[in-house]
Amino acid sequence: MPKFTLLAGIAVENTATGEVLYNNIVIPRQWPPQREVRPDNPQPVPYLKNRPDVVPIDIGRQLFVDDFLIENTTLTREFHYPEKYEGNPVLKPETELEKKSRYGDRPVAAPLGGSIWWSHEKQVYEIWYEAGHVTNLAYATSKDGLKWERPVLDIFPGTNKIIEQEPDSWSVVLDYWETNPQERYKMLLRGPNENTRRVRAYTSPDGIHWDDRGWGGYAGDRVTFFYNPFRKKWVYSLRWYLPDLKLGRSRGYLEADDFLLGSKWTPTAPVFWASTDKLDKHFDDGIPENDNQSVELYNMDTCAYESILISFFQLFYGPENAYWAERGIGKLTALNFAYSRDGFHWDRPDRTLAIKSTQKYGDWDCGYVQSVGNLMAIRGDKLLIYYTGFAGDTSRPWDPKAEGGILNSAMHDNGAMGVAFLRRDGFASMNTPDEGILTTRPVVFTGKNLFVNVNADKGELVAQVADMDGKPIAPFTFENSESIRNNTTIAQMKWKGGSDLSVLANKPVRFEFKLEKGKLYAFWVSRDESGRSDGYVAGGGPGFTSNIDTRGKKAYEADADFSKQLKP
């Protein structure tokens, strides 16, 4: 970004009352906030220091990735990580479109930031991926998220290519709020550096036939965007580089009410958003050149999941491109989960890498691991988390004088897509090896049935509801609670004497969970006995009719056999 956008010194956030969010977080009137750039120290997360007195919980399952909803507890938090699918890669270069590029034999079939969405109308998953290195943007579908098909389209006869523009960075959003059916899908795309350093905006009625809506703002590579449904804002994530502060790659932020207008940002519009800090350490990579290399934030992809935003911070460990190009191996990157409840400030309480390069030549994901635009989809009790990896090609030496420079190096060869699985809501759990209690902060709701995601197959879980003075509210007491003694991602808590919580609607209460030998992942109050959460489901999946969980158990029933297909 232009040097004059550098934030000098400390810019104190305006704490004057601004917008009240869905969870009672009040953001400053000056938004997005301009704040101090911190090359070393983690950025503060204001809503965790000044939590709302009462938290509405009508939107989504309530996750335990932080202490936002916890008043006190004797349970211990544990973070969990996706398990790579043994059948990876699920999409790899196979067709002529994918094996050839403008640089010759440069096989790639990878979504990079290209996004994955479940289409209820078509009853398939959809992805938009790079076919042939920085040459073609193509479209593929899958009924199960594992086996992918390349439909022959009518745009470039005999292929699944969808637009003329060569892709470098792109994201696609299936816009469920759009009233114009011709603009149901939205895409932001940036071509390779030698073509343009500006983005182009596209809209489409079906994700296949795209209308070019013209040039947008200037951006570096790895530009992405997403829709924040909690605030009804389009958010653009831009590469940000502050060498004067030795910050390296980081991210800039823009938001807009209108996708097309927002895409035409001016050079001074973005504000500093996110970066790495001193808690991001090199893992043992065996590369001497990395001894003095800072970890950098290469990219961010984000989705709305249940009651929060979840992002993958793509971390780059160095060295710079020439090192990897000379060796024909994808650069060293990895993915770390981040969480936000206000859409701007990111909490990364656990720096363990969720998905990383194997660093073993010959593996399909040897290097250059990247997330997809909206991170994940859902099947039954599993989250399907998609990512790109590159095998490279060590047999093809790089000639720096060749046309295309680094883009013509084998470090970008053999790109493919894989998937990893995580339990639904399984980012973090509150655990006990014996017995413990978790008490929430005051919450309000309009639903009627309490549901939980819990593993209590070796113990049990009971619950009660207490008033603001801590007094249990009959009949919703521990003594009347029917215990849960199994491992389930959706179970209703019931009480003898009645389980309908609607008598407590709009009244601040606390939930108390008593757990024996188990793990508690989430809780929510559903408006009916289906267990619907009315939260967001990232890219969705079979059984869902939109990006909001209005189906509950019915979505599980539509995909009941999926978990049986996978190795436990």
N, C-alpha and C positions, 0 to 999 in steps of 0.2 A: 504494500500500500504506500501512497505518497508519504514522504517523510514528515510533512506537516500534520499528519494525523497522529503522530506520536504523543502519547499522554505524558506530559512533563510533571514530575512530582506527584503529589497525592491529590486526587480529585475526590473530595468527600461526597458520598452519596446524599442526595436530598431526601431527608426522611419525612418530608411533608406527606400527609395522607394521599395515597393514590388509589389505584385499582384494587379492589378486594377480590381475591381469587376464589376458586371453587372450594378450597380447603381453609379459608379464612386467613390465608397469608395476605398481608397488605404490602404491595410493592410501592416504592417511592414514586412521587409524581414525575420525577425525571427518569424516564425509562426509554430505552435501555440505559442502565447507569454507566457513567464514565468513572473509571476507578483506577487505582494504582496498578501499574504493571509490575508483577512480582516474579522476577526470574528464578527465585529460589524458594520462597515460602509458599505453601499452599494458599489458594485464594479462600477468603472467609466465606461461609455459607450463612447469611444473616438469619434465615428462617429457622435454623437449628439453634441459634443463640437466643432468639426472641420468638418463641413459639406462640401461636394463637392460644387464647385462654380456652376456647372451645373449637373443636375441629368437626366440620360437617363431613360425613362419610358416605353420602349417597352415590358418589361416583367411584365405582371400581372396588376390587379387592384391595385390602389395606396390607401393604407389605412391611416387613421388618428390616429393611435395608439400612435404617438409621433409627434414632431414638425419637423421631418426631411425634410418634403416637404413644410412646411409653412413659408412664408416670414413674413406675418403679418395677423392678423385677429381680428375681433370684436366678432367672434363666441366663444362659450364655449364648451370645450370637455366634453362628457359624456361617461362613460364606461358602457357596457351592459353585461348581464350574461345569461347563458343557463337556460332554463326552463325544469325541469325534466318531462318526459313523464308520463302521468297518468296510462298508461298500463304497467309500469315497475313492475318486471324485464322482459325483453324480451327473456332472456335465463336463465333457472334455472335448478337445478339437477332433472332429470326425469328418465334417463335410469340407468340400473345396472352399466354401466361403470362410470356414474357420481355419483352414490350414494355410491359406495364402493371404498375403498382405501386400501393401504397396512397397514393402521392402523385400519381397520374395517369400520364401518359405518361413513364415513366422506364425506358427500355430497358437491360437488363443481362442478359448470359448469360456469367457468369464464375465460375471455381472459387474465386478468392481463395485461402484456405488449404485448400480442400476435398479435396485429395489425388487421386492417380491410382494405380490398381492394375490389374495384369493378372490376370484370373481364368482359371486353367487349365481349370476346370470349364466355364465359359461360352465360353471362347476369344475373349474381348473385353477391351479396356481399359474400366475403369469410372471415372467421375468424379461428384462431387457438387457441384453448382454453384448459385449464386444466380441465380434467374430473376425479373427485375423487381426493382428496387432495394429491398433489405432487406424482401422480401415473401414469396418462395417459395424453398424448397430443393428442387432437382430432380435428376434422375438421367439420365445419358447414357452411351452405350457406343460403342466404335469397334473395328473389327477391325484397323485399321492405324495408329491413333494420329493420323490426319490427317482422316479423314472421320467425323463424329460423327452418331449417330442418337439420337432421343428416343423411347424405347419408350413406348407407351400403357400405363399401369399401372392396377391395380384399386383404387388408394387414393383418388385424386381423379379420378373418371371422365373419360376423354378427355384426360388430361394425364400428364405424367411427374413431377408433384409427389409428394413422399414423406412429408412430415410437416406438421403444422399450424403449428408454431412458426416465427415469422419469424426469419430468420438474420441475424446480424451477423458473427460469427466462428465457425468450425467446422473440425474436422479429422476424418478417417476413417482407421481402421487396419484392414486385413485381417489378422486375428490368426492366423497359421499355427500357433501353439502352443496355441490354445484347444481343450480337449477337449469342451466343451459345444457342439454344432453350432448351438444357438440363439443363441450369442453370438460367432459367428465374426467378425462385423464390430462395431467399436466406434466410437462418435462422441461427441465433446464439442462442445457448441454453446452459444453465448452470444447472446441476443437483443439488439435495439437498446437503447440506454441508457434510453429512456423506458419500456421494458417491464420490464427487470430488469438488475441488475448481477451476477447469479449465473449460473453455467453449469448446463446440464442434461446428464446422461449418458444415452446410448442404446446398445442392443445390437440386433443383427439377425442372422438366419441367412443372409441373401442380399444384404444391402446395399440392399434395397428396402423391406422390411417391418420397421419399427423399433419396439422396445419402449422406452417412456419409463421410465428407471430412477430418475428423481427429481432433485431439486436437488443441486448440488455447491457448491463454494466461491465466494466473491466474487472477481470479476476485472474488470479493465478490458477495453476492446476489444482485438482482435487476439490473443486467447488461442489457443494451439495446444498440441498434444500429439503425442508419438510414442513408439514402443517402441524401447528400446535393447537389441537382442538380444545384444550383447556382455556385458552385465551382467544381462540379464533384468529390466529395470526399465521401468516406465512413467514418462515424463518430461513434466512440464507446464511450458510456457513462458508466463510471465505478463508483462503490461505492468507496468513498474516506473518510478516517477517520483520523483526526488529533487531537487526545486527548491532545497532549501537548499544543495546542493553544485553547483548550476547544471549538473546532469548531463542534465536533460531526459529524454526517453523512453529507457528501457533495458529489460533483461529480468531477471525473477526466475525462480528454479528451484525445482522440487519433484520428488521421485521417490517411487515407490511400487511394492510388489510386486503389488498388486491394483488393477486399473483403477477399479472402482467405489468401493472404499474410498479410494483415492488422490484421486479427484475431489472428495471432501468435505473439502478442506483447511481449516484454520483460518487466520484472518488473519495470525497470526504465524509460520506455517510456512515461507513462501518465504524463500530467501536470495538475495542479490544474485548475478547470474550474468554478464551481459555488457553492454557499452556501447560506444559509439564512443570515440575518443581523438584526440589531436592529429595523428595520421597520416591521419585522414579529412578530406580537403580538399574544398571546394566546387569543382565543375567550373565552367566559364565559362557561367553561366546567364543573364547579362545582367539580373539582378534586383537593383536597388539595395537593396531591403529585406532582402536576404540578406547584406549586407556584414558585419553583426554577428550573424548567425544561426549557431548551432552546428549541426553535423551531428548527428542523433540516430538511435538504433537503433529503428526503427519496429516491426519484427517479426523473428522468426527462424523458419524452417522447416528441418527436419532429417530426414535419412534415413541408413540404414546402407548404405554402398556398399563392397563387397569387404572390405577389412580396416580401414576407418576410418569415422567419422561425418563427413558433409559437411553443411554448412548454408549457406543463403543469408542473409546479413545484409541486411535491407531497410533502406536508409539513407534518411532523410528530410532534405531540404535546406532546408525552410522556403519562404516564410513560413508562418504558421499558416493555418487553414482559411478564414478570412474573405477573405483575399487571393485565393484560388483560386475561392471561391464567387462573388465579385463578377465574376469574369471567365468563369465557366462552364467552367473547365479543371481536370482532375485535378491534384492536388498533385504536386510534383516528388520522385520517389523513384527509387532504383536498387538493383541487387542485386550484392553482393560475396561471393565464395566464402570460406568459413571451414572449417577442418579440425580434427578432434579425435581423439586416440587414447585418451583416458581418459573421454570422455563429458561432461566439464565444462569443461575449459580449451580455449579456442579459439585456434588459430594462424591469423593472417591475414598471411602473408608478402608477399602481393601485393595492393595496394589498388586496382588497376585494376578498373573496373566491368565485370562480366560481361554484364549486361543492364540497360539504362537507358531512361528516357523519352526520346522523340525531341524533346519540347518544341516540336513543330511542329503547330499546330492543323490538324485535318483528318486527321492520322494516327490510326489506331485505338489506338495505344499512345502517344499524345501525353503522357499523364501517369499517375500513380498505378500504376506498375509494381509487381507483387507476385508472389511465388512461390506455388506450390501446396504442399500439406502435406508430401508426401514427395519433392518436387523433380523427379523424373525417372523415366523408364522406359527400356527397352533394346530396340533392334531391330538384330540382327546386330552390326555393328561400330560402331553409332551409339548415343549417348545422346540421348534425346528429353527436353529440358528445357522444362517448361511454365511459362507465366507469364500473368498477367492484365495488361491495360492498359485505360485509359479515354480515350476521345476527348473527353468532355465535350460541351457545347453552348453556344457563345458567343452564340447568338441568344436565349437565355432568361435575362433578368435575375433576380437573386436578391433576394427580399424577406425581410430578416431577421425581419420580424414574422409571416411566414407560419407556419402550423402545421408542426412538424417541424424548424424551424431549419435548420442546415447540411445535415441529411439531405434536405431538400427543395430543395437547390441543384443546378444543372446540372453541378457538378463531378463528380457521381456518375453522370452519364448515359453511355450507350453503352459499357458495360463489355463486354469480350470476352476470349477466350483465344487465345494464340498459342503457338508452339513454336519452340525453337532447337535446333540440332544440334551435338554435340561428339563427337569421336572417343572410342571406348571407352577409359576410363582417361586421357583426354586432358587432364586438368587441368594437368599439368606434365610436362616431359620433360627428360632430361639429354642435352645436345647437344655435338657437336664438328664444326667445319668441316673438320678434318683427321683426327687420330687421338688417342684418349684412352682412359683406363682408369678404371673405377669399381670400387672394392672395398667390399663390404658389411661391416657389423659382424658379429660371430659370430651365426649363426642355427642353429636346430634345426628338423627337420621329420620327418614320418613317411611322406611321399609317395615317389614314385620317378622322376618325369619333370619336368625343368626346362622351363618355358615362359616366353616373353617377348612383350612388345608393343613393336614396334620399327619405325622407318622407316629402312631401310638400302638403299633402292633405288638410291642413288648410291655406296654403299660396302659395308661388311660388318660383321657382328657375330660375334665368337667369344667363348667363355666357358671358364672353368676353375674348379675347386673347390680350395680351399687349406685346410690344417689350421690350428690355432690359432697355429702358429709361422710361418705364411705359406708353408709348403712345398706345392707342387702335389701333388694326390692323383691318381695314375694309375688309370684311363686318362683321367680328366677334366681334361685339360690343354689349354692353348691349341693345342699342336701337333696334338693329336688332334681338336680341335673342328671340326665341320662348319659352315662359315660360313652365315649367313643374309644374303641379298643382295636382299631385297625389302621392301615396305611391308606389314606385317601386324599385326593386333591379337591374334593367337594363333598362335604358332609354337613347336615343340619344338626345344630345343637337343639335338644329338646328338654323340656322340664315337665315333671309330673305336676298336674294342676293347670297346664297351659303353656304353649310355646309362642303365642302370638305377641310380638313386641310392639304392635301398633299402639297399644295403650301408652307407650312411652315416647311416641313420635314427637319430635321437635322439643324434647326435654333433655337437657344435658345430663348424661349418665356416664359411668365408667363400666367397662367390661373387665371382668377378672377371670383369668384362665389358670386353672390348677392342672399342672401336667406332671405325669409320672413316667419316667423312662421314655422320653420321646422328643419329637421335633415339631414345633409349631411354625408354619410358614406364612400364613395369612388368615385374616378374618374379614367378614363383610356382612352387612345386613341387606338381604334381598327383599324385593317387594313381593315375592311370592315363593312358593315351595319349589320352583324350578331351580332356584339357586342362581338366577341371573344376577350379574354384578353391576350391569349398566356401566361398566368400565370399558376401556379400549383394548383391543386385541391385536395390536401391531398390524401385521399383514393379514390376519384372519385365518380361516381354514374351513374345512368341511363342517357343515352344521350351522355355521354363522351366516347371517343374511346381510351383515354390514360390518363395519369396523368397531361396533359396540356389542358387548355381550348381552343380548336380550334373550338368550336361549338357555343358558345354564346347563342343566343335565341333558337337555335335548341335543346340544352340540356334542356331548360325549357319546350319546347313543348313535349319532350319525357316523361316528368314527371309532366304534367300540373295539374293533379288532386291530387297530394300528399298533398298539404297544406289544401285542403278541407277535408281530412280525419282526420285532427287534430283539437282539440278544440282551438279556437282562443285565 
